[in-house]
């Protein structure tokens, strides 16, 4: 059994497997969403600067003393208020040399999370995860927005382009937001605390600009929470807004 599979078979939280220099080899959907990193990235890229030395020292110690039990450390992520904790252990080869490490990242105040199905190309949770989050926010009568992002067909069918689109979209969202994807090149974003059309449009503009850095055009449709409208209807409205928008643009349904 692969190291990550062995860990996630008994732990339902954000888990990853990375090389000695921090490059992600495997990660589950919870980790990709939380850390805004995909396989191939350095898992530490979202750690705040003031905690980077501590995190680096912890990671390096795994390989200097692979047989030791390493105490978890707390750290913070850019744009997040929560305290996070990492627990990790080195993976050794037949000669006993540490070659990689597996770890989990948890919010210190709540160490359990949902188990979500994963889009195997992007590493993001599948659409049901975003629908679940939208339903939770709706039940609390909170302010939130949904965004449907439709990639151009040429990008939607190219796995490398979908992965790059994921990387760019993750760079624009906040840790509290949730973005999901499906194999047809469709992304669904649930963004809490969005109260106005202006705020939603600004969010879509950030996503469009980020995608443009990689020459990726997408249609983005938006919808704001409405206590009189079901979540499924809200998502359909966002989807209609995406189809009504030209490639590289965004808006609400007419």
N, C-alpha and C positions, 0 to 999 in steps of 0.2 A: 504494500500500500504506500502511495506517495505521502511525504511528510504532511502536506496540507490536508489531504484526505483523511489521514489518521487523526489529525487534530479536530477537524470540523465534524467528524462522525460523532464526537462526544461533546463538542462545544458549539453553542449557537451564538456566535458573536463575530466581530470583525477580525478575520484571520488572514495571515499572509505567510509566504515563504520567499526569502530573499537571499541574495549572495552576500559575501563578506563585505562588499562595498555598498550594500544597500539596494542593489537593483532588484526589483520585484520579479520573481519567477512565476509565482502564482498568487492569486488573491481572490477571496470570495466577494460577492456583491456588496456585502455590508462594509468591507474594508475599502473597496473602490469608492463607494458613496461617501464614507466618513472622511477618508484621507485625500479624496480628490486626486487619486493617482491610479494609473493603469499599469499592467505588466510592462516592464521595460523602464519605468520611471524609478527614481530614487524614492523610497517610501518616506523619507524624512523631509521632502520638499515643502510640506505644509506646516512644519513645526516652526513656531515663532523663533525669531533670532535669539532671544535671550535664553531659550532652553536648548538651543542646538548643541552647544558644547556638552551639556549633560547627556543628551540623547546619543551623541556620537560616542562618548565615553562608555555608556552602557552597551551600545552595539559592539564596539571594539572588544570589550571585556568578555563577550560571549565566545570569541574566537581565541582569546589569550588563555582562557580557563574553561574549555568546553565541557569538562566534567563537573564543574561547580554548579550549585543551585544559585541563580542570580535573582536578587530581590527586585521586584517591579519598581519602576520609577514613574513619577507623575510629570506631565508636561502639558503645554497648551498648543492649540492650533491657530493659525492666522484666521481672524474673523470670527472666532468662537469664544464664548464666555466660560464654557464648561472646563473642568479639569479632566484630563484623560490619563490613563495609565496603560503602560505597556508591560507585558510579560512575554519573555522569549527564552528559547533554548536552542543551543547549537545542534546542527546535524553533522555527524561525522561519517567519514568513509570507512572502508574496511581496515585501513591502517590506523584509524583513530584520529585522523586529521579533520578539524572542523572545516567544512566546505560551504556551509550555508546555515541559515537559522530559520526557525518557524516562530511566529509570535501571534499574539492577540492584542487588540487595542480596545479598551472599554472606557465608558464614561464612569468616573469614580462614583457618582451618585446613583448610577443604575447599571449594573453589570450584566444584564440580560437584554437581548434584542430579538426581534423577529427573525425567523428563517425565511429567506426569499429565494425564489428560483432565479437563476442567473442567465443573462444573455451571454453566451460563450464567447462571442467576438469582442464585445465592449467591456465585459466584466461588471456591467451595471445590473441592478435588479430588473426583472421584467415588469411589464406594465401594471400587473396586479399590485405591486408594492406602492406605486404612486396613487392608484385608486384607493388603496387602503388608507394611505396618509390623508388624502382628500376627504374621505369619509370621516376620519377621526376629527379633522378640523371642522368639518361641517357640523358634527354632533356637538361641538363646543361653541358653535356660533361665532367662530373666529373670523378674522380677516385673512383672506388668502386668494391666490390666483393660480390658474392652471395655464400652462403653455404647451401647445403641440408643435413640435419641430419636425418638419418633413424635409429630408435631404433630397437633392436632385437625384434622379434615377442612377446616373453614372456613379455618384458617391455612395448611394444606398446599397449598390451591389458589389462594392469594392471593400473588402474587409479592412484593409489598411486605412482607407479613407474614413470608414465608420469609426475605427479606433482613434484616428486623429480628431474627428469631430467630437468624440467623447472627451478627449483630453482638453480641447478648447472650451467645450461647454462646462466642464467641471471647474475650469479656471474662473468662471464668472459667477458660479452659484455660491451661496453661503452654506456653512455646515448644517444649518437648520433646514435647508431646502432639500428636496429629494428629486432626483432625476432618474428616470427609468428608460429602457430602450427595448426594441424588438428587432427581429431579424430582417424586417423589411425597411430598415433605415428610418424608423419613426421613433422619436423621443417624446416623453411626457414629463413635464416639470411641475412639481407642486411647490409653490413658494408661499410661505406663511408671512403674515404681517404686511401684505400688499393691500392697501386700502383704496387706491385710486387708479383711474385709467392712466394718469401721468406716470405713476410709479411702475405700473405694468409695462408701459411702452418703453420706459428707461431700461427696464430689465431686458426686454427683447432687443433693444438697441445694443446693449452690452454683448448679448449672445451673438448677434449678427456680426458685430465688429470682430469678435474673437474668431468666429468661423472664417471670416474674410482673410484673416492672417494666413490661413492655410488654403486660400482660394476655394473655399467650400461655400456654395450658395444653399440657402435653406429658406423655406417658407415657414414663418412662425405665426401661429394663431393664438389669441389670448382670450381669457374669460375670467371675470371676477366672481367671487363668491356671492351667492344670492340665496337667502334662507328659504325662498319660495321655489327654488329650482334644485332638482336632484343633481347629485354629482355626475351621474351618467349624462344628463342633459348638458351640464356645464362643459364636460369634456367634448361633447359633440359640437357645442358652440365654438370652442377653441379650435377644433378641427376644421370647422367651416371657415373660420378666420384664416387658417393656414392656406386652405385651398383658394380662398379669395385673394390672397396676397401673391405678388409676383416673386420669382426667385430672388433671394437676397433682401426681401422686405418682410414686414410684419404688420399685424393689425387685428382688430376685433371683427367679429362677424357683422355684416350689415344689419 
